[in-house]
Amino acid sequence: MMKKKKSLGLLLSLTLVASLMSACGSAKPSNEGGTPAPAAETKPKEVKKVTVQMDGAATPYYAPMYVAKEQGFFKDAGLDVDFVYADAASIVKNVAADNVQFGFPNADAVITAKSQGIPVKVVHTTYQRGLGATIFKNGKGIKEPKDLKGKTVAVTSFGSPNYIQLQVLLEKNGLNIKDVNTKIVGTGAIVNALVSDEVDAITFSMLRTVELKNSGVDVAEIRSDDFLPSFGNVVVTSDKFLAGNKDTVVAFNQALNKSLDYIIKGHVKEAVDMAIKKYAQSAEGKQEITEKIFNEIFIPYLWQSDLTKKEGYGAADLARWQASIDTQKTFDIIKTAVKAEDLVVPNLK
């Protein structure tokens, strides 16, 4: 009888120990040093591969895109991003056909595409303003738009956005295009035409104002955006891709915004150096002037506005977009009217 009691007691003890171990369930034994054992591995975040096609060729001015990749902002958003390049008109067509998921063309080409029924959406108004400006040498007797009367002004073509900007500039100051001598000069020669006094002024990119001043040429400018609301490069995607992949579009925008914030808040030099070294080697030797352009134009004027300070980078002012669209219609650049709300997603979240 005593033997049976001992056996029963041993069985109860073993059962109690097993119960205690079971209650501890997920607890892992520690090693002798008291360091907890590693936690169970988490499932890797799914990475989505996308391509963004950018306007023209690789340039350090596309640093926000490059920084988003190199600093891991795209990766953190679950994206593996490739960069390819094309002209703006081809970009919007490739985006609409889903050959690429995102595009980064100038806004004028996007408006034209939408007027032709090409199904694209602006999902990030990256450049809050346009780059157009009428540039002239000081000493030419030009202080304000009305002083352009009788002057020779160069544009790259009669179909260029800059030609429209010149027309609007003149008309809003009591003149018209017949009051100036308009001259067509190619993109590669237009700046030199100003420097050599072949023309009195050029309507082109305000980036050239900074470059000319830096090289010792005494110039001033009248910015086109003061008279005609416009935009530079913007992020676009297709109607179809946005409808089926909104989370991906939001993730792309968030990564781009982190990149803009990184550059703006003290990392211009690093961004420029990296962009030139890894992507835009043709700009080697131009680091200093590129940094100057970032600090004087991109950061205070293009990437930021009163609106972005309220709503964040890439926010869109639909009224300004509509004014830009309506001007293109007025000057017969587009044949069909477009509603800004059909083209632009104001602040995608």
C-alpha positions as CSV (number, residue, x, y, z in Angstrom):
1,M,0.0,0.0,0.0
2,M,2.8,2.4,0.9
3,K,4.5,1.7,-2.5
4,K,1.3,2.6,-4.3
5,K,1.1,5.9,-2.4
6,K,4.7,6.8,-3.4
7,S,4.0,6.0,-7.0
8,L,0.9,8.1,-7.0
9,G,2.8,11.0,-5.4
10,L,5.5,10.8,-8.1
11,L,2.9,10.8,-10.8
12,L,1.2,13.9,-9.4
13,S,4.6,15.7,-9.2
14,L,5.5,15.0,-12.8
15,T,2.0,16.1,-13.9
16,L,2.4,19.4,-12.1
17,V,5.8,20.1,-13.7
18,A,4.4,19.4,-17.1
19,S,1.5,21.7,-16.5
20,L,3.8,24.5,-15.5
21,M,5.9,24.1,-18.5
22,S,2.9,24.1,-20.8
23,A,1.6,27.3,-19.1
24,C,4.9,28.9,-20.0
25,G,4.2,27.9,-23.6
26,S,6.0,30.5,-25.8
27,A,8.7,31.4,-23.3
28,K,12.1,30.6,-24.6
29,P,14.9,29.5,-22.3
30,S,17.6,32.1,-21.7
31,N,21.2,31.3,-22.2
32,E,23.6,31.2,-19.2
33,G,24.4,34.9,-19.5
34,G,20.8,35.8,-19.1
35,T,20.4,37.2,-22.7
36,P,16.9,36.4,-24.1
37,A,16.8,34.0,-27.0
38,P,16.1,35.6,-30.4
39,A,12.5,36.4,-31.3
40,A,10.8,34.5,-34.0
41,E,11.6,35.8,-37.5
42,T,9.1,38.1,-39.1
43,K,7.9,37.7,-42.6
44,P,9.9,39.9,-45.0
45,K,7.9,42.9,-46.4
46,E,6.7,42.3,-50.0
47,V,8.7,44.5,-52.4
48,K,7.0,45.8,-55.5
49,K,9.1,46.6,-58.6
50,V,8.1,49.8,-60.5
51,T,9.7,52.0,-63.1
52,V,9.6,55.8,-63.3
53,Q,10.4,57.4,-66.7
54,M,11.9,60.9,-66.4
55,D,12.0,63.8,-68.8
56,G,15.1,64.1,-71.1
57,A,18.3,62.6,-69.6
58,A,19.9,62.0,-66.3
59,T,20.6,65.3,-64.5
60,P,21.5,66.2,-60.9
61,Y,18.2,68.1,-60.8
62,Y,16.5,64.8,-60.4
63,A,18.3,64.3,-57.1
64,P,15.0,63.8,-55.1
65,M,14.3,60.6,-57.1
66,Y,17.9,59.4,-56.8
67,V,18.1,60.2,-53.1
68,A,14.8,58.3,-52.5
69,K,16.5,55.2,-53.9
70,E,20.0,55.6,-52.5
71,Q,18.8,56.5,-49.0
72,G,16.4,53.6,-48.9
73,F,13.2,55.7,-48.8
74,F,11.7,53.7,-51.7
75,K,12.8,50.4,-50.2
76,D,11.3,51.3,-46.8
77,A,8.0,52.0,-48.7
78,G,8.2,48.5,-50.2
79,L,9.3,49.7,-53.6
80,D,12.1,48.7,-55.9
81,V,12.4,51.6,-58.4
82,D,14.2,51.7,-61.7
83,F,14.8,54.9,-63.7
84,V,14.5,55.3,-67.5
85,Y,14.4,58.4,-69.7
86,A,12.4,59.8,-72.6
87,D,10.9,63.0,-74.0
88,A,7.9,64.3,-72.2
89,A,5.4,63.4,-74.9
90,S,6.6,59.7,-75.0
91,I,6.5,59.5,-71.2
92,V,2.8,60.3,-70.9
93,K,2.0,57.8,-73.6
94,N,4.1,55.1,-72.0
95,V,2.5,55.8,-68.6
96,A,-1.0,55.6,-70.1
97,A,-0.2,52.3,-71.8
98,D,1.2,50.9,-68.6
99,N,4.6,50.4,-70.1
100,V,5.9,52.2,-67.0
101,Q,4.1,52.8,-63.7
102,F,5.2,56.4,-63.1
103,G,6.4,59.3,-65.2
104,F,8.1,62.6,-64.4
105,P,7.5,64.9,-67.3
106,N,6.9,68.6,-67.5
107,A,3.3,69.7,-66.8
108,D,2.7,71.3,-70.2
109,A,3.0,67.9,-71.9
110,V,0.6,66.3,-69.4
111,I,-2.0,69.0,-70.0
112,T,-1.6,68.4,-73.8
113,A,-1.9,64.6,-73.3
114,K,-5.1,64.9,-71.2
115,S,-6.7,67.2,-73.8
116,Q,-6.1,64.5,-76.4
117,G,-7.9,61.9,-74.2
118,I,-4.8,60.2,-72.9
119,P,-5.7,58.7,-69.5
120,V,-3.1,60.1,-67.1
121,K,-3.3,61.6,-63.6
122,V,-1.0,64.0,-61.9
123,V,-0.4,62.4,-58.4
124,H,2.4,64.7,-57.1
125,T,2.9,68.3,-58.1
126,T,6.6,68.2,-57.4
127,Y,7.4,71.6,-59.0
128,Q,5.0,74.1,-57.5
129,R,5.9,76.6,-60.2
130,G,7.4,76.7,-63.7
131,L,10.9,77.4,-64.7
132,G,10.2,80.0,-67.4
133,A,11.8,83.4,-67.3
134,T,12.6,86.2,-69.7
135,I,16.3,86.9,-69.2
136,F,18.2,90.0,-70.3
137,K,21.5,91.8,-69.7
138,N,21.4,94.8,-67.4
139,G,22.2,97.9,-69.5
140,K,19.8,96.9,-72.3
141,G,17.2,99.3,-71.0
142,I,14.9,96.6,-69.7
143,K,13.5,96.9,-66.2
144,E,9.9,95.7,-66.6
145,P,7.9,93.9,-69.2
146,K,6.8,97.0,-71.1
147,D,10.5,97.8,-71.8
148,L,10.6,94.7,-74.1
149,K,8.8,96.8,-76.8
150,G,10.9,96.9,-79.9
151,K,13.5,94.5,-78.5
152,T,14.6,91.2,-80.1
153,V,13.6,88.3,-77.9
154,A,14.6,84.7,-78.6
155,V,12.6,81.5,-78.0
156,T,13.4,78.0,-79.0
157,S,10.3,77.5,-81.2
158,F,6.8,79.0,-81.8
159,G,5.3,75.9,-80.3
160,S,7.3,76.0,-77.1
161,P,5.8,76.7,-73.7
162,N,8.3,79.6,-73.4
163,Y,6.7,81.3,-76.5
164,I,3.3,81.1,-74.8
165,Q,4.8,82.6,-71.6
166,L,6.3,85.5,-73.6
167,Q,2.9,86.2,-75.2
168,V,1.1,86.2,-71.9
169,L,3.8,88.3,-70.3
170,L,3.4,90.9,-73.1
171,E,-0.4,90.9,-73.1
172,K,-0.7,91.3,-69.4
173,N,1.4,94.4,-69.7
174,G,-0.4,96.1,-72.5
175,L,1.7,94.8,-75.4
176,N,1.4,91.9,-77.8
177,I,3.8,89.6,-79.7
178,K,4.0,92.0,-82.6
179,D,5.5,94.6,-80.3
180,V,8.8,92.6,-80.2
181,N,11.0,91.0,-82.8
182,T,10.7,87.3,-82.0
183,K,13.7,85.2,-83.1
184,I,13.9,81.4,-83.1
185,V,17.2,80.1,-81.7
186,G,17.9,76.4,-80.9
187,T,18.2,75.2,-77.3
188,G,21.9,74.7,-77.5
189,A,22.6,78.2,-78.8
190,I,20.0,80.4,-77.2
191,V,22.0,81.3,-74.1
192,N,25.0,82.2,-76.2
193,A,22.8,84.4,-78.4
194,L,22.1,86.5,-75.3
195,V,25.7,86.6,-74.2
196,S,27.0,87.6,-77.6
197,D,24.3,90.3,-78.0
198,E,22.7,88.6,-80.9
199,V,19.4,89.2,-79.1
200,D,18.3,91.5,-76.3
201,A,16.5,88.9,-74.3
202,I,15.6,85.2,-74.2
203,T,12.5,83.5,-72.8
204,F,13.9,80.3,-71.5
205,S,14.8,78.6,-68.1
206,M,15.5,80.7,-65.0
207,L,18.3,78.2,-64.2
208,R,20.3,79.9,-66.9
209,T,20.1,83.2,-64.9
210,V,22.0,81.7,-62.0
211,E,24.6,80.1,-64.3
212,L,25.1,83.4,-66.2
213,K,25.5,85.4,-63.1
214,N,27.9,82.8,-61.7
215,S,30.1,83.1,-64.9
216,G,30.2,86.9,-64.6
217,V,27.5,87.9,-67.0
218,D,25.4,90.8,-65.5
219,V,21.8,89.6,-66.1
220,A,18.3,90.0,-64.6
221,E,15.0,88.2,-65.2
222,I,11.3,88.5,-65.3
223,R,9.8,85.2,-64.1
224,S,6.9,83.9,-66.2
225,D,5.1,82.4,-63.3
226,D,4.4,86.0,-62.0
227,F,2.0,86.3,-65.0
228,L,1.1,82.8,-65.9
229,P,0.6,80.0,-63.3
230,S,2.6,77.0,-64.5
231,F,4.4,73.9,-63.3
232,G,7.7,72.1,-64.0
233,N,8.1,68.4,-63.5
234,V,5.3,66.4,-61.9
235,V,4.7,62.7,-61.1
236,V,2.0,61.0,-63.2
237,T,0.5,57.6,-63.4
238,S,-2.3,56.1,-65.5
239,D,-5.9,56.2,-64.5
240,K,-5.9,52.4,-64.5
241,F,-2.8,52.0,-62.3
242,L,-4.0,54.5,-59.8
243,A,-7.4,52.7,-59.5
244,G,-5.8,49.4,-58.9
245,N,-2.7,50.3,-57.0
246,K,-3.5,53.4,-54.9
247,D,-1.4,52.1,-52.0
248,T,1.7,51.9,-54.3
249,V,1.1,55.4,-55.5
250,V,0.8,56.7,-52.0
251,A,4.0,54.8,-51.0
252,F,5.9,56.3,-53.9
253,N,4.7,59.8,-53.0
254,Q,5.7,59.3,-49.3
255,A,9.2,58.2,-50.2
256,L,9.6,61.1,-52.6
257,N,8.5,63.5,-49.9
258,K,11.0,62.0,-47.4
259,S,13.7,62.6,-50.0
260,L,12.7,66.2,-50.6
261,D,12.7,66.8,-46.9
262,Y,16.1,65.2,-46.5
263,I,17.6,67.5,-49.2
264,I,15.9,70.6,-48.0
265,K,16.9,70.1,-44.4
266,G,20.7,70.3,-44.8
267,H,21.8,67.7,-47.3
268,V,22.1,69.6,-50.6
269,K,25.8,68.9,-51.0
270,E,25.4,65.1,-50.3
271,A,22.5,64.9,-52.7
272,V,24.2,66.7,-55.5
273,D,27.5,64.8,-55.1
274,M,25.7,61.5,-55.1
275,A,23.5,62.4,-58.1
276,I,26.5,63.4,-60.2
277,K,28.7,60.5,-59.2
278,K,26.1,57.7,-59.7
279,Y,23.6,59.0,-62.2
280,A,24.6,62.2,-64.0
281,Q,28.3,61.9,-64.7
282,S,28.0,64.4,-67.5
283,A,27.6,67.1,-64.8
284,E,31.0,66.3,-63.3
285,G,32.7,69.5,-62.3
286,K,29.5,71.4,-61.9
287,Q,28.8,70.5,-58.3
288,E,29.2,74.0,-56.9
289,I,26.9,75.8,-59.4
290,T,24.3,72.9,-59.0
291,E,24.3,73.4,-55.3
292,K,23.8,77.1,-55.8
293,I,20.8,76.4,-58.1
294,F,19.3,74.0,-55.6
295,N,19.6,76.6,-52.8
296,E,18.4,79.6,-54.8
297,I,15.7,78.1,-57.0
298,F,14.7,74.5,-56.3
299,I,14.4,74.7,-52.5
300,P,12.7,78.1,-52.0
301,Y,10.8,78.4,-55.3
302,L,10.1,75.1,-57.1
303,W,9.7,72.4,-54.4
304,Q,8.0,74.6,-51.8
305,S,5.1,77.1,-51.7
306,D,2.6,78.5,-49.2
307,L,0.5,75.5,-50.1
308,T,3.2,72.8,-49.4
309,K,3.8,74.4,-46.0
310,K,0.2,73.7,-45.1
311,E,-0.5,70.4,-47.0
312,G,3.0,68.9,-47.6
313,Y,5.3,68.4,-50.6
314,G,3.6,67.7,-53.9
315,A,0.3,69.3,-53.0
316,A,-1.7,70.7,-55.9
317,D,-3.6,74.0,-56.2
318,L,-6.4,73.2,-58.6
319,A,-7.1,76.8,-59.3
320,R,-3.6,77.4,-60.5
321,W,-3.7,74.2,-62.6
322,Q,-7.0,75.4,-64.1
323,A,-5.5,78.8,-65.0
324,S,-2.5,77.1,-66.7
325,I,-4.9,74.8,-68.6
326,D,-7.2,77.6,-69.7
327,T,-4.2,79.7,-71.0
328,Q,-3.1,76.8,-73.2
329,K,-6.7,76.6,-74.5
330,T,-6.8,80.4,-75.1
331,F,-3.6,80.3,-77.1
332,D,-4.7,77.3,-79.1
333,I,-2.0,75.0,-77.7
334,I,-4.7,72.5,-76.8
335,K,-7.9,72.1,-78.7
336,T,-10.2,70.6,-76.1
337,A,-10.9,72.1,-72.7
338,V,-9.7,70.1,-69.6
339,K,-11.0,70.3,-66.0
340,A,-8.2,70.4,-63.5
341,E,-10.0,68.0,-61.2
342,D,-10.1,65.4,-64.0
343,L,-6.3,65.6,-64.4
344,V,-4.9,66.3,-60.9
345,V,-5.2,64.5,-57.6
346,P,-4.7,67.4,-55.2
347,N,-3.1,65.6,-52.2
348,L,-3.1,61.9,-52.4
349,K,-3.0,60.1,-49.1
